[in-house]
Amino acid sequence: MPPIPRVRLLLPEGEEREFTLQADYFEGQIDLKAFCASQSHHPIISTSPLILEPQKGSFVFLSRFGGVVFWNCPEALISLIHEELRALPMHHLLEEQARDFLIVKVGAPEDSVGFSEVQLREFSLEKLGIVSLALAQSVALDHFEGAVSRVMARFQPVVAALAHNGRLILPHREVLRIVGFAMEVRAAVLNSLTLFDDPPETWESEALAHLDSALYDQFDLEERLGAIREKLAYLQDAGATFLGLLDTRKGRRLEWAVVLLILVEILLFAWKDLLGVFSKS
C-alpha cells in the first residue's frame, strides 16, 4: 500500500477560524528563488509550493506564473510584499494587474466549495496550497481574459473592414502594430498557462483531489482555459491572414511601381525619338 501522506495542520483539529483571502496577479513570472534570497526575513513554511508566514496567522502563497494569495494579511503587509516583488531583478517591472477575494471558513463538518466561500474541515498546509493555487489561477485567468479581449477589440475594426470592403483600409504600420500586440499577448498567455499544473498533493490523497476538483469546477478553470485557447487560435489565424494580405498588397504595389517605371522609360524613349525627328527637320 502507498504511504499515507502526513497532514501538516496549521490549526488544532476542530478549531474554527475564518480567513479572508486576497489574490493578486502580477504580469510576468516571479523568480521564487530570487524572492526568497532577497527576502530571507520572511519565515518559509513550504518551498513547494512557496508559502510564507510573515506574521503569526498570516500566510502568503506565491506562484511562478504571477499569482500571489494573501491569507488574513493586513494592508500594510500586503503593501510590503508588493514592494518586495517589484524590487526583484526582472527584465520588466512586476505590476499588479488583477485581483479577487475569497472567504475560507475552517471547522466545518466537511470540505465544500461555494460561490464565494470555501469551507474546510481542518486547516492544513496542503489545503492552504490547493485553495491558493486555484484562486491564483483564477485571478491570472481574469488578467488573460482581459488581455485577449483587448486584442479582439483591436482586431474587430480590421475584420469589419475586410467584411464590408474586401480589403485592409488601415495603414500598413497600424496593422503590424495590431498583429504584433496580438502575438505578444498570445506568447505571454501560452507561456503562463503551461505552468497551470495540478498540485502533486492530489496524487496521494483522494480527499485533496476532491477538493481540488471542486475548486476547479467552481472557478470554471477548464472552460475559461478552453475559451482563451480558442481565441488565441483565432488571433493566430487572423494575424497570419493579415500578414498575408499585407504581403499581397506590398507585392501589388511593387508590380505597379515596375509598370510605372516601364511607362516612364517608354515615354522618355519616345520623347528622345521625337526630339531627334524635330532636330533633323
Backbone bond lengths (Angstrom), bond angles and torsions (degrees), N, CA, C in turn:
res aa  C-N    CA-C-N  psi(-1)  N-CA   C-N-CA  omega(-1)  CA-C   N-CA-C  phi
1 M - - - 1.471 - - 1.533 110.18 -
2 P 1.340 117.25 141.84 1.466 118.89 178.12 1.520 109.93 -67.51
3 P 1.327 116.87 148.80 1.469 119.20 -179.45 1.508 111.59 -65.22
4 I 1.324 116.54 141.24 1.462 122.00 177.63 1.523 108.44 -75.48
5 P 1.348 118.37 121.84 1.459 120.00 -177.01 1.524 111.43 -62.74
6 R 1.323 114.68 139.70 1.464 120.15 179.04 1.524 109.41 -75.28
7 V 1.333 117.32 125.52 1.454 122.52 179.84 1.523 108.77 -86.24
8 R 1.324 116.00 125.30 1.466 121.00 -178.61 1.531 108.74 -100.20
9 L 1.330 114.92 96.11 1.465 120.03 -177.53 1.520 110.59 -75.40
10 L 1.343 115.02 137.20 1.458 121.07 176.21 1.520 111.56 -100.34
11 L 1.330 116.66 -11.72 1.464 123.57 173.95 1.520 107.85 -135.57
12 P 1.319 118.39 150.35 1.467 119.40 175.76 1.531 110.24 -58.62
13 E 1.318 116.69 141.62 1.454 121.05 -178.70 1.521 110.34 -60.57
14 G 1.328 115.87 133.01 1.456 121.56 -179.05 1.514 113.79 95.39
15 E 1.331 118.44 -15.34 1.475 120.76 -179.94 1.523 109.40 -74.41
16 E 1.337 115.69 138.34 1.450 121.27 -179.94 1.522 109.85 -97.67
17 R 1.312 115.51 141.12 1.459 120.96 179.80 1.525 108.79 -158.81
18 E 1.307 116.55 146.05 1.461 121.35 175.91 1.513 109.25 -116.23
19 F 1.320 116.40 131.03 1.461 122.67 180.00 1.524 109.71 -115.56
20 T 1.323 115.60 138.02 1.459 122.00 170.84 1.517 108.10 -102.28
21 L 1.334 115.91 122.12 1.455 121.08 -177.67 1.521 110.11 -105.12
22 Q 1.320 115.62 135.67 1.461 122.42 171.74 1.515 107.66 -120.82
23 A 1.321 116.56 123.65 1.458 121.88 179.28 1.525 109.63 -111.42
24 D 1.326 116.40 127.81 1.460 122.42 177.65 1.523 109.22 -119.58
25 Y 1.325 115.50 143.57 1.459 119.34 174.60 1.519 108.96 -112.20
26 F 1.335 115.41 127.05 1.457 122.27 177.15 1.522 108.67 -105.64
27 E 1.321 115.85 124.84 1.460 119.91 -178.27 1.520 109.60 -66.78
28 G 1.306 115.90 126.87 1.459 121.69 -176.79 1.515 110.45 103.26
29 Q 1.318 117.44 144.67 1.449 121.25 -177.71 1.519 110.65 -71.75
30 I 1.322 115.51 147.15 1.463 122.35 -178.89 1.524 108.84 -96.45
31 D 1.302 116.31 128.28 1.469 121.65 174.94 1.530 107.46 -81.16
32 L 1.333 115.83 96.68 1.467 120.25 -174.70 1.525 112.00 -65.48
33 K 1.322 117.55 -37.27 1.466 120.06 178.81 1.521 110.94 -64.16
34 A 1.335 115.60 -42.72 1.462 119.62 178.92 1.524 110.88 -64.61
35 F 1.338 116.68 -38.18 1.465 119.86 179.16 1.525 110.01 -64.45
36 C 1.328 117.80 -47.17 1.462 120.72 -179.36 1.523 111.24 -62.60
37 A 1.335 116.51 -38.24 1.456 120.16 -179.07 1.525 111.85 -68.25
38 S 1.327 116.09 -38.92 1.471 119.67 -177.40 1.520 113.01 -84.51
39 Q 1.343 116.58 -20.11 1.470 120.08 -178.17 1.530 109.62 -124.56
40 S 1.316 115.76 54.00 1.464 121.02 -175.46 1.532 113.13 -70.74
41 H 1.331 117.38 -7.84 1.469 119.79 179.53 1.520 112.18 -75.70
42 H 1.339 117.78 -13.43 1.461 120.26 178.77 1.538 109.27 -84.40
43 P 1.323 118.24 123.79 1.468 120.08 177.43 1.532 111.21 -63.00
44 I 1.322 116.97 130.65 1.465 122.96 179.78 1.527 108.28 -101.79
45 I 1.337 116.52 124.30 1.464 119.94 178.28 1.522 111.45 -105.15
46 S 1.331 117.43 -9.07 1.456 121.85 175.13 1.521 108.02 -158.97
47 T 1.331 115.36 139.07 1.463 120.21 177.87 1.519 112.36 -101.64
48 S 1.329 117.29 -22.53 1.467 121.50 179.74 1.521 109.72 -141.15
49 P 1.343 116.91 92.07 1.464 128.50 2.97 1.524 111.37 -76.27
50 L 1.330 115.96 167.56 1.454 120.31 -179.97 1.524 109.94 -79.39
51 I 1.337 115.44 115.93 1.468 121.69 179.25 1.518 108.03 -130.98
52 L 1.309 116.53 129.10 1.458 122.93 179.95 1.521 109.62 -110.82
53 E 1.331 115.13 156.98 1.466 121.13 169.88 1.531 107.09 -129.24
54 P 1.341 116.31 75.68 1.474 119.83 -175.60 1.527 112.90 -64.68
55 Q 1.332 116.62 -27.82 1.454 121.40 174.25 1.519 108.30 -133.58
56 K 1.307 117.07 153.74 1.452 120.73 -179.21 1.530 110.29 -59.35
57 G 1.332 115.78 121.91 1.467 120.49 179.18 1.511 114.67 83.50
58 S 1.345 118.27 0.07 1.474 122.72 176.91 1.526 107.93 -116.53
59 F 1.329 115.92 128.55 1.456 120.71 -174.97 1.528 110.11 -123.87
60 V 1.332 115.16 150.50 1.461 121.57 178.49 1.522 108.27 -132.70
61 F 1.333 115.82 123.68 1.463 123.62 177.56 1.519 108.11 -104.80
62 L 1.338 117.63 129.66 1.456 121.56 -179.92 1.528 109.52 -124.40
63 S 1.336 116.20 133.84 1.454 121.72 179.03 1.523 109.70 -114.59
64 R 1.321 115.98 155.79 1.459 120.78 179.44 1.523 111.83 -64.72
65 F 1.351 116.88 -33.46 1.466 118.64 -173.85 1.524 113.41 -80.88
66 G 1.331 118.72 3.47 1.460 121.00 173.05 1.512 115.98 110.98
67 G 1.338 118.14 -4.29 1.460 120.49 178.94 1.522 111.50 -85.24
68 V 1.325 115.80 131.68 1.467 122.59 178.49 1.521 107.92 -128.57
69 V 1.349 116.47 128.14 1.464 120.86 -176.78 1.529 108.48 -120.23
70 F 1.336 115.25 127.96 1.464 122.20 -179.33 1.528 109.04 -106.48
71 W 1.324 116.61 128.79 1.472 123.10 177.79 1.526 108.70 -107.91
72 N 1.350 115.76 111.63 1.461 121.76 178.02 1.523 112.09 50.15
73 C 1.317 115.40 48.49 1.460 120.24 179.37 1.524 109.41 -102.81
74 P 1.336 118.00 130.14 1.469 119.85 176.25 1.520 110.82 -66.31
75 E 1.324 115.53 160.60 1.460 120.84 -176.89 1.524 112.16 -57.26
76 A 1.337 116.48 -38.62 1.467 119.20 -179.07 1.527 111.09 -62.47
77 L 1.326 117.74 -39.07 1.456 121.34 179.60 1.534 110.69 -69.89
78 I 1.320 116.47 -40.86 1.468 120.08 177.99 1.526 110.18 -61.30
79 S 1.329 117.21 -44.54 1.466 121.02 178.78 1.528 111.05 -62.38
80 L 1.332 116.54 -37.91 1.462 120.30 179.02 1.527 111.25 -63.97
81 I 1.334 116.80 -46.15 1.469 120.38 179.17 1.529 109.98 -62.83
82 H 1.330 116.74 -39.74 1.471 120.20 177.52 1.533 110.41 -58.76
83 E 1.329 116.51 -45.94 1.465 120.40 -179.55 1.522 111.00 -63.75
84 E 1.330 116.23 -40.15 1.467 119.76 -179.65 1.524 111.33 -66.93
85 L 1.326 117.47 -35.59 1.454 120.32 177.06 1.524 111.09 -67.58
86 R 1.314 116.53 -41.33 1.464 119.79 -179.83 1.525 111.92 -68.78
87 A 1.332 116.50 -20.97 1.462 120.23 -179.48 1.522 112.63 -83.95
88 L 1.334 117.98 -3.56 1.457 120.61 179.96 1.523 110.77 -64.83
89 P 1.338 117.33 145.35 1.478 119.50 176.84 1.521 110.45 -72.45
90 M 1.321 116.23 95.84 1.466 121.87 -177.51 1.523 109.10 -119.79
91 H 1.337 115.13 161.40 1.457 119.96 173.89 1.527 110.66 -67.99
92 H 1.318 115.94 -26.98 1.463 119.81 176.03 1.525 107.35 -142.48
93 L 1.311 115.69 157.23 1.455 121.26 -176.32 1.520 111.05 -71.90
94 L 1.338 115.85 129.66 1.459 120.10 175.40 1.521 109.59 -70.19
95 E 1.306 116.56 130.15 1.458 120.91 178.33 1.522 109.05 -131.72
96 E 1.330 115.54 139.42 1.463 120.27 179.45 1.527 108.99 -71.70
97 Q 1.350 116.38 128.87 1.448 122.09 -172.52 1.528 114.02 -117.36
98 A 1.313 118.08 -24.58 1.469 120.78 -177.30 1.520 108.88 -150.41
99 R 1.338 115.78 157.72 1.475 120.06 -176.40 1.523 109.33 -149.79
100 D 1.341 115.27 145.77 1.455 120.98 176.85 1.527 108.26 -149.48
101 F 1.329 115.88 164.07 1.463 121.47 -177.42 1.524 110.04 -132.23
102 L 1.328 115.24 157.52 1.457 121.34 179.60 1.524 108.40 -156.65
103 I 1.326 115.98 147.93 1.465 122.38 174.95 1.529 108.60 -107.27
104 V 1.308 116.81 132.02 1.464 122.18 175.73 1.527 108.14 -121.67
105 K 1.341 115.64 123.42 1.455 121.31 178.88 1.531 109.16 -110.06
106 V 1.309 115.09 127.28 1.464 121.49 -178.67 1.529 109.12 -104.98
107 G 1.335 116.22 141.32 1.459 121.43 179.55 1.515 112.59 108.20
108 A 1.346 117.39 13.17 1.468 121.85 179.31 1.526 109.91 -76.67
109 P 1.333 117.38 160.29 1.472 119.94 178.40 1.528 112.62 -60.06
110 E 1.330 116.97 -32.18 1.457 120.86 179.08 1.519 109.39 -155.79
111 D 1.321 116.16 163.68 1.459 120.51 178.74 1.527 109.83 -71.71
112 S 1.336 115.75 135.71 1.466 120.51 176.91 1.524 108.71 -153.63
113 V 1.339 114.79 154.04 1.458 121.02 -177.18 1.513 108.45 -124.49
114 G 1.335 116.48 122.70 1.455 121.80 177.46 1.509 111.67 -111.75
115 F 1.326 115.88 -170.71 1.465 121.26 -174.80 1.521 111.63 -63.30
116 S 1.302 118.57 -47.26 1.469 121.60 -178.23 1.516 111.76 -131.07
117 E 1.335 116.15 18.18 1.461 119.88 -176.41 1.525 110.19 -149.77
118 V 1.326 115.63 138.73 1.458 122.20 175.79 1.526 107.92 -117.84
119 Q 1.315 115.96 133.34 1.457 121.03 177.74 1.526 108.90 -112.62
120 L 1.344 115.38 132.17 1.455 121.84 -178.71 1.518 110.16 -121.43
121 R 1.331 114.96 142.60 1.466 119.16 177.82 1.518 110.29 -71.13
122 E 1.335 116.56 -44.23 1.456 120.57 174.56 1.526 108.52 -138.79
123 F 1.310 115.82 162.23 1.462 121.54 -175.81 1.528 108.95 -107.43
124 S 1.311 114.96 102.91 1.460 120.42 -179.73 1.521 110.06 -115.48
125 L 1.323 115.51 163.78 1.456 120.52 178.23 1.525 110.59 -62.79
126 E 1.325 116.48 -36.72 1.460 120.96 179.87 1.530 111.40 -64.22
127 K 1.336 116.63 -43.63 1.467 119.77 179.86 1.529 111.24 -69.89
128 L 1.324 116.61 -35.55 1.465 119.04 175.30 1.525 110.08 -58.85
129 G 1.333 116.63 -43.49 1.454 120.40 -179.71 1.519 113.12 -66.05
130 I 1.338 117.07 -40.96 1.464 120.81 -177.78 1.524 111.12 -68.28
131 V 1.342 116.70 -45.34 1.467 120.13 178.73 1.533 109.75 -63.49
132 S 1.323 116.18 -42.94 1.467 120.22 -178.58 1.513 111.70 -63.55
133 L 1.337 116.73 -43.08 1.464 119.86 -178.75 1.524 111.23 -62.09
134 A 1.341 117.04 -44.65 1.460 120.08 -179.45 1.529 110.82 -62.86
135 L 1.330 117.10 -42.68 1.464 120.36 -179.91 1.526 110.67 -68.92
136 A 1.330 117.18 -38.39 1.469 120.58 177.71 1.521 110.76 -64.17
137 Q 1.326 117.32 -41.67 1.458 120.57 177.18 1.521 111.25 -63.80
138 S 1.332 116.36 -39.29 1.460 120.31 -179.58 1.520 111.52 -64.62
139 V 1.334 116.98 -44.24 1.466 118.98 -178.27 1.520 110.35 -71.46
140 A 1.344 117.90 -30.45 1.460 120.46 174.63 1.532 109.99 -65.31
141 L 1.332 116.25 -41.84 1.460 120.05 178.16 1.531 111.17 -63.50
142 D 1.342 117.30 -34.35 1.469 120.25 175.09 1.527 110.02 -55.28
143 H 1.319 115.35 -46.01 1.468 119.59 -179.95 1.522 111.05 -66.04
144 F 1.341 117.06 -45.50 1.462 120.62 -178.59 1.527 111.14 -62.60
145 E 1.342 115.74 -41.34 1.462 119.27 179.09 1.524 111.01 -61.19
146 G 1.336 116.16 -41.11 1.457 119.61 177.82 1.518 112.06 -65.38
147 A 1.340 117.03 -42.41 1.462 120.92 -179.47 1.526 110.92 -63.83
148 V 1.336 116.63 -44.39 1.459 120.39 -179.88 1.532 110.49 -66.12
149 S 1.331 116.93 -38.55 1.466 120.20 178.61 1.522 111.26 -63.18
150 R 1.330 116.34 -37.05 1.467 119.29 178.46 1.532 110.95 -66.25
151 V 1.325 116.19 -38.00 1.462 119.17 177.34 1.525 110.05 -65.88
152 M 1.348 116.07 -43.51 1.460 119.97 178.95 1.527 110.40 -59.13
153 A 1.334 116.45 -39.98 1.466 120.19 -179.96 1.531 111.16 -64.84
154 R 1.335 117.54 -35.44 1.463 120.28 179.20 1.530 111.13 -74.12
155 F 1.334 116.24 -29.22 1.453 119.52 177.63 1.525 112.31 -74.75
156 Q 1.340 117.19 -27.68 1.461 120.89 -171.23 1.525 113.73 -56.92
157 P 1.339 120.08 -46.14 1.474 118.39 179.46 1.532 112.53 -61.85
158 V 1.343 115.74 -34.42 1.467 119.06 179.86 1.520 110.24 -68.15
159 V 1.348 116.27 -43.39 1.458 120.78 178.55 1.516 110.58 -63.93
160 A 1.346 116.79 -41.91 1.462 120.77 179.41 1.533 110.95 -62.31
161 A 1.326 116.15 -39.59 1.469 119.78 178.59 1.521 110.84 -64.06
162 L 1.321 116.63 -39.74 1.465 119.63 177.50 1.526 110.94 -64.76
163 A 1.353 115.65 -40.25 1.467 119.27 -177.61 1.523 111.69 -67.98
164 H 1.342 117.07 -38.97 1.475 119.71 -174.15 1.528 112.94 -91.52
165 N 1.336 117.41 -32.78 1.453 120.51 -174.35 1.521 113.59 -112.35
166 G 1.327 116.34 -13.20 1.454 119.51 179.96 1.513 114.26 71.37
167 R 1.326 116.86 17.56 1.462 119.71 179.74 1.517 109.50 -158.82
168 L 1.328 114.58 165.68 1.460 120.34 176.78 1.521 108.92 -81.70
169 I 1.331 116.22 124.28 1.457 119.37 -179.76 1.525 111.99 -102.79
170 L 1.330 116.82 -7.59 1.458 120.00 179.42 1.524 110.06 -82.85
171 P 1.315 117.04 154.42 1.468 119.54 176.11 1.527 111.12 -62.66
172 H 1.315 115.31 153.21 1.457 122.17 -178.77 1.527 111.45 -53.46
173 R 1.324 117.13 -46.37 1.463 121.33 -177.05 1.532 111.85 -64.76
174 E 1.341 117.31 -38.48 1.465 120.10 -179.74 1.521 110.82 -67.16
175 V 1.327 117.65 -40.57 1.463 120.28 177.41 1.522 110.19 -61.99
176 L 1.321 117.13 -41.88 1.461 120.38 178.59 1.524 111.54 -63.92
177 R 1.334 116.91 -37.31 1.464 120.28 176.98 1.526 110.47 -61.33
178 I 1.330 117.07 -45.65 1.468 121.10 -179.25 1.519 110.84 -63.43
179 V 1.324 116.53 -45.28 1.457 120.24 179.31 1.525 110.52 -64.28
180 G 1.323 117.28 -41.89 1.464 120.61 178.41 1.515 112.09 -63.16
181 F 1.343 116.96 -41.30 1.457 120.71 177.86 1.519 110.76 -62.99
182 A 1.329 116.77 -41.95 1.462 120.96 178.81 1.522 111.33 -63.38
183 M 1.329 117.33 -41.82 1.463 121.19 179.55 1.522 110.89 -66.14
184 E 1.323 117.34 -38.36 1.461 121.58 179.15 1.524 110.79 -64.62
185 V 1.335 117.07 -45.97 1.465 120.79 179.03 1.520 110.17 -64.68
186 R 1.328 117.03 -42.98 1.461 120.67 -179.20 1.527 111.06 -60.14
187 A 1.330 116.90 -43.82 1.464 120.43 179.68 1.522 111.55 -64.31
188 A 1.349 117.11 -41.99 1.460 120.58 -179.83 1.521 111.52 -65.50
189 V 1.329 116.83 -42.04 1.466 120.79 -179.31 1.525 110.76 -66.15
190 L 1.323 117.28 -49.18 1.465 120.27 -178.69 1.525 110.71 -63.03
191 N 1.322 117.08 -37.61 1.457 120.80 179.52 1.513 111.39 -63.59
192 S 1.330 117.58 -36.56 1.462 121.32 -179.82 1.523 112.24 -81.43
193 L 1.335 117.55 -36.74 1.456 119.80 -177.07 1.522 112.08 -66.27
194 T 1.329 117.48 -24.65 1.461 119.49 178.01 1.517 111.88 -67.75
195 L 1.328 117.14 -14.93 1.463 120.50 179.98 1.520 112.28 -91.63
196 F 1.337 117.58 1.32 1.460 120.98 -178.01 1.525 109.62 -83.13
197 D 1.320 116.50 70.64 1.464 121.12 -179.31 1.523 110.37 -93.39
198 D 1.333 115.40 157.06 1.463 120.19 174.07 1.527 109.20 -70.56
199 P 1.336 118.10 141.43 1.467 119.81 177.87 1.526 110.74 -63.31
200 P 1.329 118.66 136.09 1.474 120.77 -176.72 1.522 113.25 -63.15
201 E 1.345 118.20 -22.39 1.469 120.22 179.88 1.518 112.00 -61.29
202 T 1.330 116.84 -28.05 1.467 119.82 -177.63 1.521 112.06 -71.32
203 W 1.321 117.19 -16.63 1.458 119.81 179.21 1.530 111.46 -75.52
204 E 1.339 117.09 -17.80 1.455 120.73 -173.73 1.525 113.40 -111.96
205 S 1.323 117.18 -12.40 1.462 120.00 -175.81 1.523 109.73 -133.84
206 E 1.322 116.34 123.29 1.460 120.62 178.59 1.522 111.08 -66.59
207 A 1.338 116.79 -38.50 1.467 120.24 179.90 1.525 111.06 -63.31
208 L 1.341 116.74 -42.71 1.459 120.32 178.42 1.528 110.99 -67.77
209 A 1.330 116.27 -35.35 1.473 120.15 177.50 1.519 110.60 -64.09
210 H 1.340 117.47 -40.96 1.464 121.10 178.09 1.527 110.64 -64.82
211 L 1.332 117.36 -41.54 1.468 120.81 178.95 1.526 110.09 -63.63
212 D 1.321 116.69 -44.95 1.463 120.68 179.06 1.522 111.12 -61.86
213 S 1.336 117.43 -41.80 1.463 121.23 179.54 1.523 111.31 -64.92
214 A 1.339 116.73 -40.28 1.468 120.40 179.36 1.527 111.12 -65.23
215 L 1.323 116.54 -40.64 1.465 120.14 177.62 1.528 110.89 -65.77
216 Y 1.320 115.79 -41.58 1.463 121.72 179.23 1.524 110.52 -58.93
217 D 1.349 115.45 -42.93 1.466 120.09 179.73 1.521 111.48 -70.72
218 Q 1.326 116.77 -41.18 1.459 120.41 -176.58 1.532 111.21 -64.13
219 F 1.325 116.76 -39.54 1.461 120.61 179.69 1.530 112.43 -85.54
220 D 1.343 117.40 0.47 1.475 121.75 179.54 1.526 111.88 54.05
221 L 1.318 116.51 38.72 1.462 119.88 -174.79 1.526 112.08 -63.47
222 E 1.330 117.34 -42.02 1.457 119.73 -177.59 1.524 111.26 -65.26
223 E 1.341 116.93 -45.37 1.462 120.39 -179.37 1.531 110.96 -65.19
224 R 1.310 116.33 -40.85 1.461 119.98 -179.06 1.528 111.32 -68.31
225 L 1.332 115.88 -39.59 1.462 119.27 175.87 1.525 110.91 -61.95
226 G 1.347 115.38 -43.01 1.458 119.53 179.22 1.519 112.08 -62.57
227 A 1.335 116.69 -42.09 1.469 120.66 179.80 1.522 111.04 -64.26
228 I 1.337 117.04 -40.97 1.462 120.49 179.39 1.520 110.38 -64.54
229 R 1.319 116.85 -43.27 1.473 120.11 -179.36 1.535 111.03 -64.20
230 E 1.330 117.09 -38.26 1.467 119.70 177.58 1.530 111.00 -64.26
231 K 1.321 116.63 -42.86 1.464 119.81 179.04 1.524 110.82 -66.08
232 L 1.332 117.02 -38.03 1.457 119.89 178.44 1.532 110.89 -64.63
233 A 1.330 115.84 -39.21 1.467 119.60 177.46 1.527 110.34 -63.44
234 Y 1.349 116.14 -40.97 1.466 120.06 177.67 1.525 110.76 -62.99
235 L 1.340 116.20 -43.91 1.455 119.82 -179.48 1.522 110.96 -63.62
236 Q 1.332 116.64 -37.77 1.452 120.05 178.31 1.525 110.71 -63.31
237 D 1.345 116.29 -45.83 1.466 120.34 179.01 1.532 111.11 -64.37
238 A 1.348 115.66 -43.54 1.466 119.24 -179.69 1.523 110.84 -64.06
239 G 1.329 116.29 -41.76 1.460 119.55 178.58 1.519 112.02 -61.61
240 A 1.347 116.25 -42.05 1.464 120.03 178.10 1.530 110.79 -63.45
241 T 1.342 115.93 -38.85 1.471 120.26 178.47 1.519 111.06 -64.00
242 F 1.327 116.51 -46.03 1.462 120.28 -179.58 1.529 111.28 -62.07
243 L 1.347 115.76 -43.33 1.457 118.73 179.64 1.532 110.47 -63.88
244 G 1.347 116.07 -38.02 1.461 119.26 176.76 1.515 111.93 -63.25
245 L 1.341 116.29 -41.42 1.466 119.90 178.44 1.520 111.44 -65.72
246 L 1.350 115.37 -37.63 1.456 118.40 177.67 1.526 111.01 -63.60
247 D 1.342 115.76 -41.58 1.465 119.08 177.70 1.527 110.76 -62.34
248 T 1.347 115.48 -41.30 1.465 119.35 178.81 1.519 111.20 -63.49
249 R 1.354 115.06 -44.73 1.468 118.70 179.71 1.522 111.18 -63.71
250 K 1.331 115.79 -38.57 1.466 119.70 178.30 1.519 110.65 -66.46
251 G 1.371 115.39 -39.82 1.459 119.11 178.35 1.513 112.18 -63.34
252 R 1.344 116.40 -40.74 1.462 119.69 178.39 1.517 111.48 -64.94
253 R 1.333 116.26 -38.63 1.459 119.03 178.77 1.532 110.56 -63.87
254 L 1.332 115.78 -38.68 1.459 118.96 177.88 1.526 110.81 -65.32
255 E 1.347 115.35 -39.76 1.465 118.94 177.96 1.523 111.15 -61.25
256 W 1.351 115.69 -45.10 1.468 119.10 179.03 1.529 111.10 -64.69
257 A 1.338 114.97 -35.80 1.466 118.13 178.43 1.529 110.60 -63.94
258 V 1.333 116.37 -41.02 1.469 120.28 178.16 1.527 110.38 -64.43
259 V 1.343 115.99 -43.87 1.465 119.97 178.50 1.524 111.06 -59.69
260 L 1.339 117.03 -43.73 1.465 120.71 179.89 1.517 111.26 -64.28
261 L 1.344 116.33 -40.30 1.459 119.27 177.97 1.529 111.07 -62.50
262 I 1.329 116.42 -41.14 1.468 120.18 177.84 1.526 110.76 -62.90
263 L 1.342 115.39 -42.87 1.469 119.16 178.49 1.526 111.24 -62.17
264 V 1.329 115.97 -40.82 1.467 119.26 178.48 1.512 110.28 -63.27
265 E 1.350 116.92 -42.41 1.461 120.60 178.63 1.537 110.82 -61.65
266 I 1.321 115.46 -42.63 1.466 119.68 179.39 1.531 110.84 -63.03
267 L 1.348 116.12 -44.45 1.465 119.81 -179.74 1.523 111.35 -64.54
268 L 1.344 115.81 -40.76 1.464 118.77 178.44 1.520 110.61 -64.32
269 F 1.327 116.03 -41.58 1.469 120.47 179.19 1.537 110.51 -63.34
270 A 1.351 115.47 -44.07 1.466 119.65 178.95 1.525 111.13 -64.96
271 W 1.346 116.62 -39.19 1.467 120.65 179.62 1.533 111.26 -64.20
272 K 1.345 115.50 -39.43 1.460 119.08 177.84 1.526 110.87 -65.58
273 D 1.343 115.27 -41.25 1.463 118.52 178.26 1.520 110.87 -63.48
274 L 1.341 114.77 -40.22 1.465 118.85 -179.46 1.525 110.90 -65.95
275 L 1.334 116.75 -40.06 1.460 120.68 177.74 1.528 110.06 -64.66
276 G 1.329 116.78 -35.80 1.482 120.13 179.06 1.520 111.26 -66.21
277 V 1.319 115.61 -39.63 1.455 119.52 178.25 1.500 111.65 -63.18
278 F 1.380 116.28 -45.04 1.456 120.46 -179.70 1.531 111.56 -64.72
279 S 1.340 115.58 -38.75 1.466 118.63 -178.96 1.517 112.03 -66.51
280 K 1.332 117.95 -33.67 1.459 121.68 178.95 1.537 111.05 -72.57
281 S 1.330 115.21 -33.48 1.463 118.31 -179.97 1.523 110.77 -79.11
